Each structure stands twice: as C-alpha cells, then as structure tokens.
Amino acid sequence: MKKTVLSFAAIATMGMAMAQNPFPAINENFYDASKHPTDLTEIMIPASPLKYDVLFTGGVDMVSTHDGKSALAKEWHDFTGFVPINGRSDSGYVIVNHEMMVADPLLGDGGGMTVFTVYYNQNTKSWEVVNDPNGKYRNVDFSEVGGTGANCGGIQTSWGRVFTAEEWGSAFTSNEVINLGGQGITDTADWMVKTFNGQTVNRSIKKYQNFQYMVEVDVKAAKAIRKNYNMGRYDHERGWIASDRKTVYLSDDYSEGAIIFKFVADKPEDFSKGQLYAYKQSADGMTGEWVALPMTLDAMMNAREEAWKLGATCFMRLEWVEGINDETIFITETGRGRAQSVKPALRAGGTLANHLVMLDAADGKLDSSFSDIFGRVLRLNTRTGKVEVALEGGGSLNNDYTPTGNHLSSPDGLTSTVINGRVFLAINEDMNPGGMPANPRQFSNVLNEVYILEVTGDHQGKTYTSNDLIRFAVGPKGCETTGGRFTPDGSTYFLNIQHPSTSNKPPFNHSVTVAITGYAPIFDQSFFTAVEELQANKEGFELYPNPATRELFLNKKSDIAIYDMQGKRVMVQRNVNRVDIHDLATGTYTIVNAEGQAKKLIVQ
C-alpha cells in the first residue's frame, strides 16, 4: 500500500510555472556560511500520515450476478454509499454507482451499482474487501424496476438504505436515444407503472420515460426496491434527508434552468407517498418559499417544466446536496463554463436566481445568456428560505494563469463529517471546461482536487473564500474526483476516481474506489485557526505549520524559490501565500523569498 499526503503523488505530477523568474542564477558558493548561515530556522516535513487503499477497480474486478454468473465490473464510478455493519465504522457495505451507459447482458443494460463488504484490518492498518459467500463484488439487480441508467449521485440514509440518482434525463427524449445504437438499453418495450404515490395506476409508459428517477436500493440484498416517480423525472444528482426522515432536498443537474426540489413523505422512511415542491426565491433573494407541484404521473414525468410554470427559481447545474443540520444545507452549483442561456426556462415562467442575475449583468449581456466559468457552493437556510452564495469559485490568478493560492473550479461532489465536534465539508472538483481559466496553470495536466472547508458554527450570512480551503487530495490525470463518503466516525474517506486517462499507470487507468485514512489528526489540530493568525502577521518571513504537511503557508504573498543541498533550484512560485511541496523528495532544502530571507526545510 502506498502513502500520500494531500495528493495522489504517485499518479499526478504537478508542474509549476517558471516564467519571469525574479531569482538570480545561483553559484557554487550558494551555501557558503558567510552568505547563508547554517542556523536557519528549520521547518520539519514529517513522513505522510495519510494512506490510501484501492478497494474496487472497474474493468478489472469481476462482479457476480444474482444467478451465479460473473462479468467485468462496469466503470465510471460516481456515488459511494457506506452502510455500517452493526453501527460500526470499521466494517460495512460499500455501494458504488456506475454512471456510464452500456449494454451488458449479464450485469444489466444502462448504468448500475456494485456492492462489496469491507473491514478495517487493525494488523495491517488497511481496508480490505471481504470474500462474501455471494461474491466478492455483487451486482445490484434492477430488473424489478425496469432497469437503470446513468447512475450518478444519490442519497445515503441514516437507516441503511441508499437511493441511486439516474441522471442525463434531459437527453433521454426517445427510445432511440436510450438505445444508443444498440450500445445502451436494448429492451425498449413499454414499461408498466403499477403504483404511483400510494395509488394503483397500472399505467403503460414509454421505456425512456422509466429512467431519471431516484431509485431506492436495499444494499445488503443488492436489489432495487422502488423507483420514486413521485420525486419527479429530471437530471437527478443528489439528495439529503432531514432528521425527520421524511423531508428530502433534491438537486437538478441541468444547465438551462435547474431547480431545487423538496419532497416530503407522508410517513418516516417510507417515500412511496408524499408531496414534491420546487423552490421559489423572493425578488430580493433574502427569502424563499416552496411551491407544491401537481402530484400526477404526467406532471412528475415533466417535473422541471411544471416547476417553471409555477415560477420556480432557475440555477446553473446543481450538483450535490449536503446538510450539516436541518437548518443549514450546502449545494454545489458547478456552473457551465461556456456561455449558456436560460431564456427558454424564463419564457416558460421560471425566474433567475438572484446571484445569477448579478452575474448576467456583470457579463454585460442582460439577456440571461452568460458564462459561469467556476461555479460555487450555495447555502440554503431552511428556516428563512434564503439561498445565497457561501463560497464563490475561482481564486486569484496571475497574468499567466498561475494561481496565487487555492483555485476552486466546478465544485461537484460534497459530503461532510464531524471530528471531535468540528464540522468539515469535503468538496470535489469536476473541471468544466478543462481549459483555462477554469483549469489554471497549476498542474502540467488537467487534474481535479478535493478541498476541505471547516464549517463549524456556520450560520446564514457567513461567506467563505478559496483561501479558507485546505487541499486534501488531487486525482490522477483526466479524472473526476467524486463520490466522497466518510465513515460515521470520520476516520475514513471513501473516494471514487471516475474516467481517468487510460495512459495513467494501473490501477489509475480505470475508475477506482479508494479508502483514505490518517487525516483525522490533521483536521482536528488547530491548523485552520493558526493559518489565519499567521497570515494576519505581515512582518518578516514566517511559515506554518511546523511540523508541516505538504503545503506551506506564508505570512504574506511573496515570490519564493526552493533549493536542494547542491544549490540546484528545484522550484519557483510567484506571488503566493501557500506553496505545494508534495513532490519534494526526502532531503534537506532551503526556501528563500524575494527579499533573500531563508528557512531550512527537512523532508522526512
């Protein structure tokens, strides 16, 4: 098992911009004691406490079916669920979504899910997959609900069930589309909907209309239970269930007028009957209300359009939803990058979200056709109905598109954990588009990061910036990092690497599911507060933390250079207040700022 701190260093190599270097060429006397004293303050870089274990590899591992057959695992891993065994955090069932649509006579056409049992081996200090009697990796059977397609996000319940979110709904407009020329859904016969919202209907619908719902799954049995037609048909991405076990907040990953939905079940843990609502923001953006949709099968098969008719508020590609309590709910709005129009949604009766109205005006078009390059994290206050920007995407860039600090683009996956009373969000990037400035010249290739944001004591009105983010991991080339899921005790973070570059070294040339451990002490130290205190001190040349991890924080922005013991300059960064040192080899270095002040780095 390999180890890593703050990045998958064995897979992703970072390239730092070296242009316009302000540092003079060094000579062989660089370390002469008269010029550079040997008693420099030492910054210790201890060996990484983080470790990742590869649990499941698409296209490589074999998956068992319910009738005893087996096939190569599907790929494009997305949502991850973790159902503890007997409430434990060191053993449980992991369930993984497969977003890619493929024809597969053994595992089922379309997308799908795979279940496997894991436990944490205290002797080896690693997560291992158990050889279950029914198969090490088990295919989820969706035959009773008419199959499944493009399984993207989902819902993790507190009582052991999960929901898988069928996405891509806006594109599925006919049986020919879902068939994908014989490479997608091969059986396109009409489907019989037996019940809808607690009533017997026995209604025949076109096969393509049977996709793009929230589908409830029994994880242990590896079997789909019900498609929740009453939660609506649209580009389902994610959901979060409140403590009443009845109220579900749902997102819509649509680029031309996405809606925040809310479903309220009649009974706790039973979503077979209830009411779907759409969010409608006030004109000033300070409050909001929930408007009820007509609860008919026809209306639910066109839920977004029905919401527009009622004046629901339009957003720009809503991704994952995560509540840290019943009042405060975060939603990633990933943006779209290129110019995108929501005019059709507005003509249908929808209204534009307050922050997008301002973005539209800033673009100078004033016609609801704008570029949303970086996206953002929104916050919904369920008590007041206010939706506002909690964290704007982007960050400071130099003229050559090198970042001067953190740079958040296209936030997508979102989950939370509590460690010793402190609340943290983990935010996954899904770079969209891949070019600059969305993907700055921070890396030699397009790489997506995972950031940690502390939201302890978050309240309505608090605004974060990219400088509040702590980078936790970097995915391999070409991938989307997604499906983040913490164990209940917060000690392990499961992460999916989706559709990475096939040129990567195995296993990261396939979609994989990994378990990351060892970070809890880092999250739980007074790290975040200390960084703020350090940056408030603008005098001298100070670095934090000490001991450091794989990022150094400077007390003020500066150009810096790092030299090895032979005097070779190994890194230059300009106008930064944090420095990524994850790929420095073990050894001793000197870090010098533009004023000639120096510190010694010892990488263990």
N, C-alpha and C positions, 0 to 999 in steps of 0.2 A: 504494500500500500504506500502510495506517495503522500507527501505532505505539501501543504501550500499555505501561504498567508496572503490574504487579501486578493489573490488572483490564482487562476489555474496556470501557474507559471510554467509547468511542463508542456503546456499546449500553446499558449498565446504569448508571443514575443512582442514586447512593446517597442516602438520606435519613437525617439524624442527628437523634436526639431532642433537642428544645429545651426540654422541660418542666423546671420547677423550676430555672430558670437562676439561679445564685448571683452572676452578674456584674452590677454596676450599669450603668445606662444610661450610654453614653459621650456626651461633648460635643465640640464643635468644637476644643477645646484638648487633645484626647487625645494628640496628638503634639508637644505643647509640650516643648521641650528641657529645661525645668526639671523637668518631671514624668516624661518618658520620654526618657532620654539617647539620642543618635543613635549612640553607640558600642556598641550591643548586640552580643553575640556573634552572628555570622552562621552560619546553617545553610543550606548550599547544596543545592538540589534540582535536579540536572542533568537535561537532557533524557533521556527514557527510552532505555535501550539495547535494550529489548525490542521485537519486531516480530512481527506475525502475518500469514501469507499464507493466504488462503482457497483450498483445493485442490479441493473437491468439494461440490456443493450438491444435496441431494435435492429431487426435484420440479421441478428446473430443468435440470440437465445431462442429456444424452442418453446412454444406455448401449447398447452394441452386444451383440447376441446371437451365438452360435456359428454361426447360419445366415445371418448378414449383415443381420438386421433390427435395429431400434432402438426404444427406448421411454424415457419419462421415468424417471429414477432413482427407486428406492424411497427411503423416508425412515427415520426412527428409527435413525440411525447409532449403533452401540454399540462393539463391539470394533474395535480397529485393529491390524493386523499390518504390520510393515515387514521386507521381505526384501531385504538389500543386494545390489547387483549387484557381483560380483567382490570381495565383502568390504568395499566402500566405505560410508562414512556419508553421502556427498553424492549418492548415486543409488540407486534401488531400486524395488521394487514395494510399493505400499501397498494393503492389502486391508481393506475395511470391512464389518462386519456390518449387516444391517437387521433390527431386532427386530420391527417391525410386521407382523402377518399380513394379507396382502391377496391377492385373486385377480388374477393377471396372466398372460394367455395367452402373452405374449412373454418375459417375464423369469422366469416360473415362479411358481406359487402359493406362498403362505406367506411366509416371510421371504426371506433371500438374502444374497448378498455381491457387492460390486463391487471390481474390481481396476483400478489405474491405475499408470502408471510416472511417477516424479518424479525431478527432479535439482535440485541447488542451483546457481543461476546466480551465479557469483562476480562478474560485472559489475554485476548489479542487486541483489545481496545478497538474493535472494529464492528461494523454492522455486517451481518451475514444473512443470506436468503435460505430459508428452511426448505428441505425437500418434502413438501406436503404430499400425503398419500394420493391426492387428486392431481398431482402435477406441481412441479416447482413454480412454473408460471402458468396461470389459468386464464383462459379467455372468458370474458363476460358474455353471456348468452342474451342477445336482444331479439330473438325470434318471436317472443310473445308480444312484442310491441311493434312489430313490423320493421325491425332493423334500426340502425342508427347511422348518422352521417356527420363528418367534420366535427368530432368531439373536441371542443376547445377548453373552455374553463369549466366551472361547476360550483357546487356548494358542498361544504363539509358540515355535517350536522354534529351536534353535541351528543347525540344518542346512537351514533354508529352507522347511520345511513349516509350516502352521498348522492348528489344529483350531478349528472353529466350534462353539459350545455352543448346543444347542437347549434353550430354557428352557420355562417355563409347563407342565411335564409334569403337575403335579398337577391342572390344569384340563382336560387333554385326556383325557377319560374315555369318549368315544364318537366315532364318525364324524360325528354331528350337531354335536358341539361344534367339531371342527376345520373343518367346512364353513362355519360362521359364517353360516348363511343364504345360502349361495352366494357370500359375500364372502371366503372363506378358501381351503381346499383343496377344489377342485371335483371332483377324481377321487378317490373314496373306495373304489375297488375294493381287494380284499385284496392284500397285498404278499407276495412270496416271498423269504424269507431263505435265501440259498443256502449261506452258511457261517457258523459261529459258533465263535469261539475255536479256530480252526485246524481245525475239523472240517466236513465237508459235512453239511448238515441238510435243505436243501430244504423248509423249514417255512413254511406259509402263515399269516400273521398279519393281524389287522385293521389297516386303514390307520392309524388313530390310534395304534396300538402301534408304528408305524415312526418316530415322532417322539420327541424329547427324549433325544438321544444326543450324544456327542462325534463330530463328523464330520471326517475328515481331508481336507485340500484341497491340491491342487497349485496354488500361487499363480501361477506363471508360465504354466501351461496354462489357468488359470481353470476348473478342473474338480474336482469332488468325487471322492475315491478310495474311501472306505470309511466306513460307519457302524460305530462301535466298540460293538457290542451288549454286548461283554464288559466295558465300563466302566460299564454299568448305565443304566437308564432312570429319570431323576428330573429335578429342576429344575436342570440343569447351568448353571453360571455361569462358572467359570474353572478353570484348571489350571496347574500349574507342573511342569516336568520337571527332575529332578536331573541331575547331571553324568554319571551312568552311562547316560543316555539310555534308561533302562528304567523308572524309578520316576516315577510321575505322582501328584501330590497334587491332589485334586479337591474342589470346593465344591458345596454344595446350597442353592439359594436358596429355602428353604421356611420358612414362618413357624410351623409347628406341630410342630417336631422335626427340624430339618435335621441332616445327617450330614456329617462329614469323611471322604471316601473316599481310598483309595490303591490305585492299580493298578500292578502290577509285571509288565512284559512279559518273555517268555522270552528275547528277543533285543533288543539295542540298536536303536532306530529302527524296530522292527517291532512294532506293537501289535495284530497280528492274533491273538495268543495270549498269555495271561497269567492273573494271579490278581487279583481285586478284594478289597479289605479295607475294613473300617469301623473307625473309631477308637472305643475304649472307655477312658474316663478312670477312674483309680483313685478310690476313695471320698474321699480327702483332696485330690484334684486335683493331687498332686505328680508323678504319673507317668501313663502310659497304655500301652495295647497295641493291636495291630491284629488284629482277628478276621477270619478268612477266610470269605467268602460262598460258598455253593454255586454252582459255575460251570455253571449250566444256563440256557438261554434263558428259561425261565419265571421263574426266580429273578431274572435280570437285568432282566426287564421290570417287576419289583417290588422293585428293589434296596433302597430305603429301608425298606420293610416287613420285608424279610429282615434288614436290619441291626438294626431294633428288636428282632426276635425273639432276636437274639444279644446283647442288652444294650448296643448301641452308644449313645454319648452324644449327646444332643439339644442343638442350638444354635438360635439365633433368626435365621434368614435369613443364611446365609453367602454373601458376595459374592465378591470377587476374592482370589486367592492369589498371593503373590509371595515367592520365596525369594531371600535375599541371599547364601546359600551353602547347602550341602547340609544344614547343621545347623539354621539359623535361617530359619523360614518365617512370614511375616505373612499373616493372613487378616482381611478386613473382615467384621465381624458387624454388619449395618446396623440391626438392631433392627426393630421393627414399629410403634412409636408407640402405637397403641391397645392396650387390654387383649387379650391373646392367650393361648389355652390350649394347652398341650402335653400335656394329660391323656390324649388318645387314644394318643399315642405312648408314654407311660409305661405305660398299660394293656396295650399290645402288647409290652412288655418293655424299652423304651428307658429310659435313665437321663438325668437332667438335669445339664447342665454345672455344675461347682462354682460358678462366678461367677453363674450364673442362679439357683441355689438361694439364694444370699445375696440376690439382687435380689428373688426371690419372697418371702423372709422380710421384706425391707425394705418391700415393698408391704403387708404385714400380712395377706395372704390365706392364705398357706401351703397353696395348692391348685394351684400351678403354672399360675395364670392371672394374668398380670401385664402391666404396661405397660413397654415398653422404649423409651423416648422417643428417646434419642440414638444408641444403638448404640456401637460401639467397634472397636478394632483388636486382634486376638488375635495371640499368638505361639506357634508350635509348635516345640519343641525335638525334633528327630527322634532325637537320641541318647537322651534320657531319656523321651521320650513325653509330656512335660509341655506342657499348653496353658494359657496364662494371659493375663490382660488386659495388653497392652503400653501401650495408650492408651485411656482412657475417654472417651467422647463427652461433649458438653456443654461447660460452662465457666461462669464467674461471670456472673450476671445481676443487674442492679438490679431494683428492685420493678416498674419499668415495662417489663421485659423487654429493656432495652438491655444489650448485653454490656459487660463491663469489660475485656475482652481478646478473644482468639480464641474462637470458639464453633463446635465441630465437631458436626454433626448428620448422621446416616445416612451414614457413610462407605461408599463403594461401590467405584468403580474404584481400582486400586492397581497401581503399577509402580515400578521402581527404576532408578537409574543410578549409575555411578561416575565422578566427575570428579576427576582427579589424586589418586586413592587415597581419596577421601572418598565415602561411600555415602549416597544420598538416596532417600527414598520420596516419590512424588507421590500424594496421596490426594484422590480426587474425592468430593464430596458428592452425594447424591441425596435431597433433603429429603423425609422421610416421617414424619409428615404435613407439610403445608405450613403449618399454623397454629402459634401459639405454645404452649409454649415451644420446640418443636423448631426453628422458624424465628423467632429473636428479632427485636426491632425494630431490627435493624441496617441494614436496607435498606427502601426505600419499597415494594418488591415482593419476592416470593419469588425469591431468587437463590441459586444453588449455587456454592460456591467450590472452588478447588483449593489444597491446602496442601502445603508441602514440610516433611519431617521428616528431619533428619540422623540416621542410624543407624550411623554409622561406629563400629566396635568393639562393636556391640550384642552383649550376652550375656544368657543366661537370667537373669531376675530384674530387669532394668532396666525401670523404669516411667517413661513419659513423661506429660506433661500438655499441655493445649491451649496453654499458654504456650511450649512448645517448637516449636510450629508457626509457619511463616512463610507468609503468604498469597502465593500465586503468581499466581492468576488468579480472576476472577469471571465466570461465564457470564451471558448475556443473560436477560432475564425469562422465567420459565416453564420453562427448560431443565433437563436433567440434564447435567452435565459428565461425560464418560465416555470410555473407550477410550484412555486415556493410553498413549503408547508413545514411548520415547526411541530415537534413533539409537544405534548401538553406541558412538560416541564421546561420547554425552551432549550433543551440541551443539544438537540439535533435539528438541522435544517435540511429537508429533502429538496432537491432542485433538479429540474429537467433541462437538458441541453437538446434543443429542438433543431432539426435540419441543419447541422453543422456542415462545413465544407468537407467534401469527400476526400480532399487532399490532406486532411489532418491525420496525425498518427492515431492508430487504434488505441482505445475504443472510440475516440472522439471524432471519428469519421462517420459515425452513426449517431442517431438520437440515443441518449443515455439518461438514466436516472441515478443520481448520486446522493449520498448522505454526508453532510459536512458536520464535523464535531470540533470541539476545542475552543470555540469562540466565546462561550458564556463569560469567562473571567474578563475578557476584553470589553464586552458590552457592559459589564457590571462595575468596572472601575470608574473612577471619577474623571474618565477620559474626556467626555464631551464638555463638561464644565471647565476643565483645565485648559482645553484648547481655546475657549472663549477668553479666559483670563490671560492666556499667553498673547493672543492677538490684540488684546487691549494695551499691552506693553509694547510701545513702538521704539524703545530705546535699545541700542546695542544690537547684538546678533544672538538670538535665542531660538532654540529648537525644542519641540515637545513631540511625543513623550520621551522619557528617558527612564527605563529602557523603552526603545521604540518597537513598533511592529514593522510594517513595510511601507508606511507613509510617514514622512517627517513634516511637521507643521512649523512654519516660520512665524516669528512675531510681527513681521511686516513683509510686504511684497518686495522681492529683490531678484536680480539675476544671480544664479548660483552655478558653480561648477564643482564636480567631484573628481578627485584624482586618486589613483591607486598608489601603492608604495614605491613603484618605479617611476612615479612622476607622470604617468600617462593619464591624460584627461579622458574619463570614461563617460561623462555625462555633462550636458549643459542644459539648463532650463532658464527661460527668461520671464521676468515679471510674474513670479509665482509666490504664493504663500504656503504651498504644500508641494512636497516632492515625492514622487513614486520611486521607491528603491527596491521593488520586489525582485528585480532580476539581477541585483548585485551579488556576485559570488562571495563565498566566505572569505573574509580577509579584513585588512585594515585600510581605511581610506581617509582622505581629508576633504571636507566640504568647505568651500570658500565662497563668500558673497562678493558682489561687485565692489565693495569698499575694501576688500582684502582681508576681512575678518574671517577666521577659520575655526572649525571644530573637527575633532577626530571621530570617525565612525568605525566601530568594531562590529563586523557582521559575523555572527557565530553560526 
